[in-house]
């Protein structure tokens, strides 16, 4: 799948679909690190998704020039869960038959997306607009924590009722999954 196809798919996503795609990434991370916590804050046309997973490298892999996270956020990069059971749930509730396309589909649909990762004692961040990086990833500090924070702005108000229904379905289908959902502005 190329850049043009990802852009075309992203244009078909509603703002609630963008939230669903990003939330699915946290559920994939949960499948590998089941002790993580997930929080989702929604306003009218923006959200903030936080998890305490492993974090993602915002520096290039050895021998590469593109950061691992940037590759995932700008190209076809399926994020596969640890088991077929998780995959089946996410296909049913979020991805559909095609399965995971990765975080780039949601990134391309967002007016802006800021990806912050805490890993290996460092905090790195990179910002995007409709899938295009606004500059390279920058280290913004140090930490003893791990995880990711995704701040995103959609092109229209997010239907909070649709996202709430998805969160409830994920909680009931994925044993032990905890998602804290805070809604402000209650778009319907």
N, C-alpha and C positions, 0 to 999 in steps of 0.2 A: 504494500500500500504506500503510495507516495504522498507528498505534501498536499497536492491538489485534492486528492481523494479525502484526506483527513479534514481539510478545510470544508469540503462539500458536506461531509457527514456532520461536522460541528454545526453547520448552519441549520440542521434539522433538529437540534436539541433545544428544548424549552429550557428556561432558567431552572426549573425543578429537575430536569434531566441532567443539567450540569452538576447540580448538588448530588444527584444519585451517582453519577460517574465518579465524582471525587470521593464520596462516602464509600463506594465499592472498593477504592484503593485502600482505605483504612481497614475494611473487612478483610481484604487480602493480607494486609500486614498482621491483623489479628490472628489469621490462620497460622502464621509462623511464630508469633509472640502473643499467646493468649492472655497474658497478664496486662496488656496495654489498656489504656483508657482512651476514649474518644469523646470529644466535645464538638458540637456544631452550633454556631450562633448564626441566626439569620435576621437580616433587616430587609427592607423592601427589595432592593436589587443588589444586595451584597451579602457575603457570608464569610465566616471564619471557621475553618476546620482544623482541629488540633488532635494529634495522637502522640502517645508516648512509646511508639515503636522504635525500630532500630535507627531511623533516620536514613537519609539517602545521600550519597556522595555528591557534593557540588564542585568537586575537583575532578579533572580528567583521570581516567583509568591509566595505568602505566602504558606508555606507548601510544596514547590517544591525545587528541587536541581538544575534543569536546567533552565537557563534564558529563558524568553519568546521568545526573538528574536532567540536564539540558537535553540530552539525547532522548530521554523518556518523555520530556515535555514538548518536544518539537517533532517527533517522528513516530512511526509505528513501533510500539514497544509494549506488547501485551504483558500485563501483570497477572501472573498465574498464581492462584491460591495453592496451599499446601496439599489439598486433597480434592478428589472428584466431588465429594459431598459439598464442600464450599463452592466449587465451580458451578454445580447444579443450582444451588440457591441463588447465586449471583446472576447466572444466566436467566433464571426464572424471574427474578425481581428487578434486574437492572439491565444486563447486557443483551438479552435476547439470544437467538440462535448463533449469532456471529461470535459470541464470547467477548473476552476483554480485548479492547483496542489500545488500552493504555491511557495515561493521563493527558496525552496531547489533544484528544478529541474535546475534552472539557476546556483545556487551555485555549484552544483555537476559538472556542465559543465565548470567551470572556473578554470584556473590554479591558480588564486588567486582572492580573493574577500575580501575586507575590508568593514565592515558594521559599520557605525558610526551613533549614534542616540542622538538627543538633546531632552530631555524631563525632566520635573520636575526640571528645573534649572541646570541639569547635562549633561555632554557630555561623552558618553560611546562608546567604540569601541571594535570590535572583528574581527580577521582575520581568513581566511579559505583557504585551498588549496583542490580543488576537493571535497568540501563539508565537509572536516574534519577541526575542529577548531585547530588553531595553539597554542591555550592557552585559558585561561578564558577571559571573557570580562573585560576591565579595564576602570576605570574612568580617563579621560584625561583632565577634566576641568569643568568649570561652564559656564552657558550662560543664557541669557534671551530669547533665541530663541527656537523654536521647529522644528523638521524635521529629515530627514535622508539623509545621503550621502553614496552612494555605489560606491566604486572604484573597478573595475574589469578588469581582463586580460583574454582574450579568448585564445583558443588553435591555432587559425588562424586569419588572418585579417578579420575585420568586413566589410561586404558589406554596405557601407554608403548609396548607392542608395536605397536599400531595407528598411533600417531604416528610411530614409527621407520620403519615400512613406508611411510608417506606421504612422509616426508623422503627416503628412498632412492628412491622413485619420482620425486619432483620433481627430485632431483639427476640421475637418469639421463635424464629427459625434457627438462630445460631446460639447454641447453648453457651451461657456465661458471658455473652456479649453485652457490654454496657455502653450506651451512647447517651450522653447528656445533651439534650436539645433545648436551646433557648431561642425563642422567637420574639422579635421586636418588630412592630409595624404590621404584623399579621396580614400579609398579602394573601388574597384568596384567588 
